[in-house]
Amino acid sequence: MHPSDGALPNAHCCFLFQNEICVSRLLIRKNHPLDPWLSAADVALRTLFATPLAAEASPAAAVTEGALQPEERRLSGALMRVNHVGEVCAQALYTAQATVTRDTGLREHLREAAREETDHLAWTRARLDALGARPSVFNPLWYAGAFALGAVTASVSDRVSLGFVVETENQVSAHLGSHLQRLPADDLASRAVVGRMKADEERHAAQARAAGALELPFAARALMRAAARVMTGTAHHF
């Protein structure tokens, strides 16, 4: 057959068109059931092993770094290490809940809260660096525990999941309030960060409550407080 009869060019065009369809199917595939879990694994690795990047400047940038005595610097470092652990756990909690829930609106709400908590993670890590302190060596353990709790509560129901958020944020707010009383008066940078974090946590609790959170039983709240005491007491030193 001679090329002038048009058969070969047509065949060539058909071959190219079929290849384009195959490539498109590879690029625009349907979501795989494992995709949310792979995304959650990515968040875990970035939280635990990468330097966090804040979308908003740290409140510490607006104040002058105070001159601290060695014992004051050690105290501030220990308190900010505890606060950094709290933000590691917040990433795990919100990521787990967003992974498990089937409500797309709630999933986006949880992811937005996690993005805001990433700012807190970056701010507390920056304060640790400025104070010459290190993060908790048990961060992987804290992350795993918080992720498991988030996944379990989300698997029960969305209202229980939100109730867990409310109680967690209430306890964190009270905990941050106690840190504002304990931080050295001259550590204005850490105090600015903690004050802003406290306001954000209270807002997250109010949003979860407005979204239909179910109040947790007294026993569950007491168990959460006991676990928090163990975690904060350990993180203060390690």
N, C-alpha and C positions, 0 to 999 in steps of 0.2 A: 504494500500500500504506500502510495506516495504522500509525503507531508502536505502537498498542496491540496489534498482532498479534505483537510481539516480534522481528521480523526485523531491524530496524535496530539495536537494542541488541546483538544477537548478532553482527552484522557489525562493529560498533564494537569489541567485546571481542576479536574475532578479529584485527582490525587492530592493536590495542594489543599483543596477545600476540606477533604476528609481529615487531613492532618491538623488543620486549624481547629476543627471540631474536637479532636482528641486533646489538643493542647488546652482548649477552653475548658473541657471537662476536668482536666487535671488542676487547672488554676482555680476554677469556681466549683469546688466539690461541696457536697452537703457536709454540715458539721458532724463530726464523729462523736460518739458518746464519751470517748476519752478526752476530748478537747478541753472541757472544763477542768478536769483533773490535771492535765498537762499544764494548763495555765496556772493552776494552784501551785504546782511544783515549781514553776518559774518564779512565782511570787515568793515562795519559801526560800529559794536559793538567793534571790536578790535581797530579801530582808536580812538573812543571816550572814551573807558573805560579801555583799557589794556595799559600796558607799552610797547611802541614800541621798537622793536629790530632792530638795524642797521646791515646790512651785511658788511658794511665797517666802519672802525674806524672813529670817528669824527675828522675833521681837528683841532678841539680844543685840541686834545690830543698831538699835535706836538708843542704846544706853552705853555709858562708858564702863569699861571693865574695871571693877574695883580692886584695890590692893588687899589681898587676903593673907592672913597669917597661915603658916603651914597646917595647923590643926583645922582652921576654917576651910582651907582648900580641900583637905581630906574629907571633911563632913559634906561639903557641897558635892564632891565627886561621888561619894557613896549614895547620896540622895538622888543625884541625877542618873546614876547607874540603875537604881530602882525604877526611876521614871522611864528610862530607856527600855528596861524589861517590859514595863507596862505597854509600851508602844509596839514592841515585838509581838506581844500577846494580842494586841488589838489587830495587827495585820493578820495573824493566824485566825482569830475569831471571825472577822468580817469576811475573809477569803473563804473559810469553810462554809459559812452560812450562805454566801453568794453562790458557791459551788453546788450546794445541795438543794436550795429552794427551786421550785418550779414556777414561781411567780416572777415573770420578767420585770415587772415594775419594782418589786422588792429587791430583785437581784441588782438592778441598776442603782437603787438607793444604797444598798450595802457597799457596792463598789465605789460609789461617790464618797461614802464615809471612810472607806479604806484609803482613798486618795488623800483625804484631809489628814488622816492619821499618818500618812507618809511624811507630811510636813513635820509632825511632832517627832517622828522617828529621826528625821534629819536634824532637827533642832537639838534634841537631847544628845545625839551622837556628837554634834559640834561642841556642845557644852562639855562632854566628857573629854574631848580632845583638848579644849582650851584649859581644862582643869588638870590635865595630866593624868586622867583616870581611864580605866579600861572598861569595856562592856563586860557583862556577866559571862563567865565561862560556861554557864548552864543555859545560855540562850536557845540552843537547839532543843533542849528538854522542855523549856517553857513554851516554845513555839508548838512542839508536838502536842503537849497537853491542851493548850488553848484551841488548837485546830480540832482535836478530837471532841472537846466539849462543844465547840461550835457546830460540828457536823452532827453530833447526837441530838442537840436541841433543835436544829433545823429539820432533822428527819422526823421529829415528833409532830411539829406543826409550825407554821410561820408565826403564829401568835406566841407560842412558847419561845421560839427563837428571838423574837423581839423583846419578850419579857426578860430573857437572859441579857440582852443588850442593855435594857434599862437598869437592871440591878448592877451589872458590871460598871456602867458609866457612873451610877450613883456612888458606888464604892470607890471608884477611881477619883471622883470629884472630892470626896471626903478625905481621901488619902493625899491628894494634891494640896488641899487646904491645910493639912497638918504639916506638909513640907514648907509651905509659905511661913509657918510659924517657926520652923526649925532652921531654915536656911540663914546663913550669916547676913546681917543687915547690909553689909557692904557688897554682897554678891548680887548686884542689881541685875546683871545679865541673866543669871539663873532664875531669879525671882520674876523677871519679865516673861521668860519662857513658860514657867510653871503657871503664872497667872493667866496667860492666854490659853494654855492647854486646859485649865480648869473650866474656863468659859465655854470652850469648844465641846468638852465632854458633857457638860450640862445641856448644851444645845442638842447633842446627839441623843441623849436620854429623852428629851422632850419630843424630838422627832419620832423616835421609836414608840413612845407612848401614844402619840397622835396617830400612828399608823396601825394601832390596834393591839399593842402589846398586852399580854396576859400577865398579871402579877404572879410572881413565883411564890410557892408556899414558904412559910417561915423556915422550915427545915432546910430547904434548898438554899435560901439566902444565907443561913448560918453556916452551911457547909462551904459556900463560896467565900465567906469571910475568913473561915479557918484556913482554907487553901491559900488565900491571898496573904495571910500572915506568914505562912511558911515560905512562900515565894519571896515576899519583900524582905523577910528576915535573912534569908540566904543571900539574896542579891545584894543586900547592903554590904556584905563582906566579900562575896565571890561573884 
